[in-house]
Amino acid sequence: MRKKEGNKLQRFFKLIYLKLFRINDTPQKIALGFGLGVFLGILPGTGPIAALCCAFLFRLNRAAAFLGSLLTNTWLSIVTFVLSVKVGSFMMNMEWHKVYQGWLAILKDFHWANLFKLSVLEIAFPVLLGYFIISLCAGILGYIISLIAVIQVRKSKEKKIC
């Protein structure tokens, strides 16, 4: 049974390789799609479906956008939450401990109606700002790394052909 699961994982990574590096698209469109996917994968309330829709609208590589959002969507949630609290609080000149404790209180006694109270918005805005900044930085980093990777792989393939 383990060998079968390992085989599926190997096929999955081979599919990723084929989608990203062998696709007939410009390296810029592939990298922009991946960066967009990373951005939307980290940003709360968005994910793979939003990445696909935005990639379609902006005529970017949809496979790269989908992959970028899948790689960041749930794996980084805990790390990015704490980091977004700290970054957003810093940007708004607030104490991150207070914002974090406010979020814990909201989550402990969660009611949809409480989300629209002014005190909750004062706690939510720094976190959303932090998420936006982290998502933007990660998306730009994802763009740069994937652009370099796609260009390097294509150059090495061209050298093998010649």
MARZA-676445 format. One line per field, with one value per residue: x negated, y negated, z of N, C-alpha, C, O, CB in turn; residue in three letters. Coordinates in steps of 0.2 Angstrom, whole numbers. Atoms other than C-alpha are relative to their C-alpha. Glycine has a CB too. Layout:
REM MARZA-676445
neast	[X|...]
nnorth	[Y|...]
nup	[Z|...]
caeast	[X|...]
canorth	[Y|...]
caup	[Z|...]
ceast	[X|...]
cnorth	[Y|...]
cup	[Z|...]
oeast	[X|...]
onorth	[Y|...]
oup	[Z|...]
cbeast	[X|...]
cbnorth	[Y|...]
cbup	[Z|...]
bake	[ALA|...]
//
This chain:
REM MARZA-676445
neast	[-4|4|3|-5|-1|6|-1|-4|4|5|-4|-3|6|2|-5|2|6|-2|-5|3|5|-1|-6|2|-2|6|2|-3|-7|0|2|-5|-5|2|0|-7|-3|3|-3|-7|0|1|-5|-6|-6|1|3|1|-5|1|6|-2|-4|4|5|-4|-2|6|3|6|0|-4|3|5|-4|-3|5|2|-5|0|6|0|-7|-1|7|4|-5|2|6|-2|-4|4|4|-4|-1|5|2|-5|0|6|-2|-5|3|-4|4|-2|-3|-7|-3|0|-5|-7|-2|-1|-7|-5|-1|-2|-7|-1|-6|0|-2|5|5|-2|1|6|6|3|3|7|4|1|3|7|1|-1|5|6|0|1|8|3|-3|4|8|0|-2|6|5|-1|1|7|3|-3|2|6|0|-3|5|6|-2|0|7|3|-3|3|7|0|-2|5]
nnorth	[6|6|1|3|7|3|0|5|7|1|2|7|5|-1|5|7|1|1|6|6|1|-2|3|4|6|4|-1|6|-1|-6|3|4|-5|-3|5|1|-5|1|6|-1|-5|2|5|-4|1|-1|-7|-3|2|7|0|-2|5|6|-2|0|7|4|-4|-3|-7|-3|-6|3|3|-5|-3|4|1|-7|-1|5|1|-2|-2|6|4|2|4|7|4|3|5|5|4|4|5|5|4|4|5|5|3|-3|-5|-6|-4|2|-2|-7|-1|1|-6|-6|1|-1|-6|-4|1|3|1|4|7|3|2|7|5|4|-3|-5|3|2|-6|-4|4|-1|-7|0|4|-4|-5|2|2|-6|-3|4|-1|-7|0|3|-5|-6|2|0|-6|-4|2|-2|-8|-2|2|-4|-6|1|1|-7|-5|2|-2|-7|-1|2]
nup	[0|0|7|4|-2|2|8|1|-1|5|6|-1|2|7|3|-1|4|7|0|-1|4|7|2|5|-2|-2|-7|-4|-2|-5|-7|-2|-3|-6|-5|-2|-4|-7|-4|-2|-4|-7|-1|-2|3|7|1|7|5|1|4|7|3|2|6|6|2|2|5|-3|0|-5|-4|-5|-5|-4|-4|-5|-6|-3|-4|-6|-2|-7|-4|-4|-4|-7|0|3|-5|-5|3|2|-6|-1|6|0|-6|0|5|-3|-6|-6|-3|3|-5|-1|6|-1|-5|2|5|-3|-4|6|2|-6|-1|7|3|6|-1|-4|5|3|-5|1|-4|3|6|-2|0|6|5|0|2|7|3|0|5|7|1|0|6|5|0|2|7|4|-1|4|7|2|0|6|7|0|1|7|5|-1|2|7|3|0|6|6|1|2|7|5]
caeast	[0|-14|-22|-6|-5|-23|-19|-5|-16|-29|-16|-9|-27|-30|-13|-19|-35|-26|-13|-26|-41|-35|-20|-20|-19|-31|-42|-34|-16|-21|-30|-16|-3|-13|-16|3|7|-5|2|20|16|10|23|38|54|46|38|36|53|49|32|39|52|39|26|40|45|27|22|9|4|18|9|-5|8|17|1|-5|11|11|-7|-3|16|16|-2|-7|9|3|-14|-6|7|-5|-16|-2|3|-14|-17|0|-1|-19|-12|2|-9|1|-5|-4|0|16|21|17|27|42|42|41|56|66|62|66|84|87|103|106|114|99|88|97|93|81|70|68|64|50|43|46|39|21|22|29|16|2|9|10|-9|-14|-4|-12|-30|-27|-19|-34|-46|-37|-37|-55|-60|-48|-54|-72|-68|-58|-72|-86|-76|-73|-91|-97|-85|-91|-109|-105|-96|-110]
canorth	[0|-12|-9|-14|-30|-34|-31|-43|-57|-54|-56|-72|-80|-74|-83|-99|-98|-96|-109|-122|-119|-111|-122|-132|-149|-163|-162|-179|-173|-156|-166|-179|-165|-157|-173|-177|-160|-162|-179|-173|-157|-166|-180|-174|-171|-167|-151|-140|-145|-164|-160|-151|-165|-179|-170|-168|-186|-193|-179|-172|-154|-145|-129|-140|-150|-135|-127|-142|-144|-125|-126|-141|-139|-129|-124|-142|-147|-146|-154|-168|-172|-176|-185|-195|-200|-206|-215|-223|-229|-236|-245|-253|-257|-245|-232|-215|-206|-216|-212|-194|-193|-201|-188|-174|-182|-183|-166|-159|-166|-168|-175|-182|-198|-202|-204|-221|-229|-243|-235|-220|-230|-238|-221|-214|-228|-226|-207|-210|-223|-211|-197|-208|-214|-196|-189|-203|-200|-181|-183|-194|-181|-167|-176|-179|-162|-154|-165|-161|-142|-142|-152|-141|-125|-131|-136|-119|-110|-121|-117|-98|-100|-109]
caup	[0|4|-13|-21|-11|-15|-34|-33|-25|-38|-52|-44|-44|-61|-66|-58|-67|-84|-80|-75|-86|-102|-104|-120|-112|-108|-92|-87|-88|-79|-65|-64|-62|-49|-39|-40|-34|-19|-15|-16|-7|9|8|19|11|-6|-13|-28|-36|-34|-41|-56|-59|-58|-69|-82|-81|-82|-95|-84|-83|-74|-69|-61|-52|-45|-40|-31|-21|-17|-10|2|5|21|25|31|40|58|54|43|56|70|58|51|68|71|54|54|72|69|53|63|78|90|102|94|110|112|95|97|113|105|91|103|113|96|91|109|109|90|83|66|72|83|67|62|79|79|92|82|66|76|79|62|52|58|55|37|33|39|29|13|16|19|4|-7|-2|-4|-21|-27|-20|-28|-45|-44|-39|-52|-66|-62|-61|-78|-87|-80|-84|-102|-105|-99|-111|-125|-122|-122|-138|-147]
ceast	[-4|-4|4|1|-6|0|4|-3|-5|3|2|-6|-2|5|-2|-5|2|4|-4|-6|0|6|-2|3|-7|-2|4|7|0|-1|5|6|-2|0|7|3|-3|3|7|1|-1|5|6|6|-1|-4|-1|6|-1|-6|1|4|-5|-5|4|1|-6|-4|-7|0|4|-2|-5|4|3|-5|-3|5|1|-6|0|7|0|-6|-2|5|-2|-6|2|5|-4|-4|4|2|-6|-2|6|0|-6|2|5|-2|5|-4|3|3|7|4|1|5|7|2|1|7|6|1|3|8|2|8|0|2|-5|-5|1|-1|-6|-6|-3|-3|-7|-5|-1|-4|-8|-2|1|-6|-7|1|-1|-8|-3|1|-4|-7|-1|1|-6|-5|1|0|-7|-4|3|-3|-7|0|2|-5|-6|2|0|-6|-3|3|-2|-7|0|2|-5|-6]
cnorth	[-6|-1|-4|-7|-4|-1|-6|-7|-1|-2|-7|-5|0|-5|-7|-2|-1|-6|-7|-1|2|-3|-5|-7|-4|1|-5|2|6|-3|-5|4|3|-5|-2|5|0|-6|2|7|-2|-5|4|-2|1|7|2|-2|-7|0|2|-6|-6|1|0|-7|-4|4|2|8|3|6|-3|-3|5|3|-4|-1|7|0|-5|0|2|2|-6|-4|-2|-5|-7|-4|-4|-5|-6|-4|-5|-6|-5|-5|-5|-6|-5|-3|3|6|7|5|-1|3|7|3|-1|5|6|-1|1|7|5|0|-3|0|-5|-7|-4|-3|-7|-5|-4|2|6|-2|-3|5|3|-4|1|7|0|-4|4|6|-3|-2|7|4|-4|2|8|1|-3|5|6|-1|0|7|5|-2|2|8|1|-2|5|7|0|-1|7|5|-2|2|8|1|-1|5]
cup	[0|-7|-5|1|-3|-8|-1|1|-5|-6|1|-1|-7|-4|1|-4|-7|0|0|-5|-7|-3|-6|2|2|7|4|2|5|7|3|3|6|6|2|4|7|4|2|5|8|2|3|-4|-8|0|-7|-5|-2|-4|-7|-4|-2|-5|-6|-2|-2|-5|2|0|6|4|5|6|5|4|6|6|4|5|6|3|8|4|4|4|7|0|-3|5|5|-3|-3|5|2|-5|0|6|0|-5|3|7|6|3|-2|5|1|-5|0|5|-2|-5|4|4|-5|-2|6|0|-7|-2|-6|1|3|-5|-3|6|-1|3|-3|-7|2|1|-6|-5|0|-3|-8|-4|0|-5|-7|-1|-1|-7|-6|-1|-2|-7|-4|0|-4|-8|-2|0|-6|-7|-1|-2|-7|-5|0|-3|-8|-3|0|-5|-7|-1|-1|-7|-5|1]
oeast	[-3|-4|2|1|-5|-2|3|-2|-6|1|2|-5|-4|3|-1|-5|0|4|-3|-7|-3|7|-8|8|-12|2|5|9|4|2|7|9|2|2|8|6|1|5|9|6|1|7|9|7|4|-5|-1|4|0|-7|-2|3|-4|-6|1|0|-6|-10|-12|6|3|-1|-5|2|3|-4|-4|3|2|-5|-3|7|2|-6|-5|4|-1|-6|0|5|-2|-5|2|3|-5|-3|4|2|-5|1|5|2|6|-9|9|8|11|10|7|9|12|8|6|11|11|7|6|11|4|11|-4|-2|-6|-9|-3|1|-11|-12|-9|-9|-12|-11|-7|-7|-11|-7|-3|-8|-10|-4|-4|-10|-8|-3|-6|-10|-5|-2|-7|-9|-3|-2|-9|-7|-1|-4|-9|-4|-1|-7|-8|-2|-2|-8|-7|-1|-4|-9|-5|0|-6|-11]
onorth	[-11|-7|-8|-12|-10|-6|-10|-12|-7|-7|-11|-10|-5|-8|-11|-7|-6|-9|-11|-7|0|-2|-8|-10|-1|2|-4|1|6|-2|-5|2|3|-4|-3|4|1|-5|1|7|2|-5|8|-7|1|10|-2|-4|-9|-5|-2|-7|-9|-3|-2|-9|-8|2|1|11|2|6|0|-3|4|4|-2|-2|6|3|-3|-3|-2|2|-5|-9|-8|-10|-12|-10|-10|-11|-12|-11|-11|-12|-11|-11|-11|-12|-11|-6|-1|8|8|9|3|5|10|7|3|7|9|4|4|9|10|5|-9|5|-10|-12|-10|-7|-10|-11|-1|2|7|1|-2|4|6|-1|2|8|3|-2|4|7|1|0|7|6|0|3|9|5|0|6|9|3|3|8|8|2|4|10|6|2|7|10|5|2|8|9|2|4|10|6|2|3]
oup	[-3|-9|-9|-3|-5|-10|-6|-2|-7|-10|-4|-4|-9|-9|-4|-7|-10|-6|-4|-8|-11|-9|-5|-1|3|11|10|8|9|12|9|8|11|11|8|9|12|9|8|8|12|8|-1|-7|-11|5|-11|-11|-7|-9|-12|-10|-7|-9|-11|-8|-7|-7|-2|-2|12|10|11|12|11|10|11|12|10|11|11|9|12|10|9|7|9|4|0|4|6|-1|-2|5|3|-3|0|6|2|-4|1|11|11|0|-2|3|2|-5|-2|4|0|-5|2|4|-4|-2|4|1|-7|-1|-6|-2|2|-4|-5|4|-4|1|-3|-8|-2|0|-8|-9|-5|-6|-11|-9|-5|-8|-12|-6|-5|-10|-11|-6|-6|-10|-9|-5|-7|-11|-7|-5|-9|-11|-6|-6|-11|-10|-5|-7|-11|-9|-4|-8|-11|-7|-5|-10|-10|-3]
cbeast	[5|-6|-3|7|1|-6|2|6|-3|-4|6|2|-6|0|7|-2|-5|4|5|-3|-6|1|4|3|5|1|-7|0|3|-5|-6|2|1|-7|-4|4|-2|-8|1|4|-6|-7|1|1|3|-4|3|1|7|-1|-6|4|5|-4|-3|7|3|-5|0|-2|-7|7|-4|-5|5|3|-6|-1|7|0|-6|-2|5|5|-5|-2|7|-2|-5|3|5|-4|-4|6|2|-7|0|7|-1|-6|3|7|0|7|1|-6|-4|1|-3|-7|-2|-1|-6|-5|0|-2|-7|-3|2|-3|5|4|6|-4|1|7|1|1|2|6|4|1|3|7|1|-3|5|7|-1|0|7|3|-2|2|7|1|-2|4|6|-2|-1|8|3|-4|2|7|0|-4|5|6|-2|-2|6|5|-4|0|8|1|-4|5|7|-3]
cbnorth	[0|1|7|4|-1|4|6|0|1|7|5|0|2|7|2|0|5|7|0|-1|4|7|-3|2|0|-8|-1|-6|2|5|-4|-5|5|3|-6|-1|7|-1|-6|2|5|-4|-5|-3|-6|-5|5|7|1|-4|4|6|-2|-2|7|4|-4|0|-4|-2|3|2|4|-4|-5|5|2|-7|-2|6|-2|-7|3|6|1|-4|4|6|3|1|5|5|3|3|4|4|4|3|4|4|3|4|-7|3|0|3|-1|-7|-3|3|-3|-7|1|1|-7|-5|3|-2|-5|5|-4|3|0|4|5|0|3|-7|2|5|-5|-4|5|1|-8|-1|5|-3|-7|3|3|-7|-4|5|-1|-8|-1|5|-4|-7|2|2|-8|-5|4|0|-8|-1|3|-4|-7|1|3|-6|-5|3|-1|-8|-1|3|-4|-7]
cbup	[6|5|-3|1|7|1|-3|4|7|-1|-1|8|5|-3|2|8|0|-1|6|7|3|0|5|-7|7|-2|0|-4|-6|-2|-1|-5|-6|-1|-3|-7|-3|0|-5|-6|-2|0|-6|8|1|-3|4|0|3|6|3|0|4|7|2|1|6|6|-6|7|1|-3|-5|-3|-3|-5|-4|-3|-3|-4|-4|-3|-4|0|-5|-5|0|4|-5|-7|3|4|-6|-4|6|1|-6|0|7|-3|-6|1|0|-3|8|-4|7|1|-7|1|7|-4|-5|6|3|-6|-2|6|6|-5|6|-5|5|5|-6|-3|7|2|7|-2|-3|7|5|-3|1|7|3|-2|4|7|0|0|6|6|-1|1|7|5|-1|3|7|1|-1|5|7|0|0|6|5|-1|2|7|2|-2|4|7|1|-1|7|5|-2|2]
bake	[MET|ARG|LYS|LYS|GLU|GLY|ASN|LYS|LEU|GLN|ARG|PHE|PHE|LYS|LEU|ILE|TYR|LEU|LYS|LEU|PHE|ARG|ILE|ASN|ASP|THR|PRO|GLN|LYS|ILE|ALA|LEU|GLY|PHE|GLY|LEU|GLY|VAL|PHE|LEU|GLY|ILE|LEU|PRO|GLY|THR|GLY|PRO|ILE|ALA|ALA|LEU|CYS|CYS|ALA|PHE|LEU|PHE|ARG|LEU|ASN|ARG|ALA|ALA|ALA|PHE|LEU|GLY|SER|LEU|LEU|THR|ASN|THR|TRP|LEU|SER|ILE|VAL|THR|PHE|VAL|LEU|SER|VAL|LYS|VAL|GLY|SER|PHE|MET|MET|ASN|MET|GLU|TRP|HIS|LYS|VAL|TYR|GLN|GLY|TRP|LEU|ALA|ILE|LEU|LYS|ASP|PHE|HIS|TRP|ALA|ASN|LEU|PHE|LYS|LEU|SER|VAL|LEU|GLU|ILE|ALA|PHE|PRO|VAL|LEU|LEU|GLY|TYR|PHE|ILE|ILE|SER|LEU|CYS|ALA|GLY|ILE|LEU|GLY|TYR|ILE|ILE|SER|LEU|ILE|ALA|VAL|ILE|GLN|VAL|ARG|LYS|SER|LYS|GLU|LYS|LYS|ILE|CYS]
//
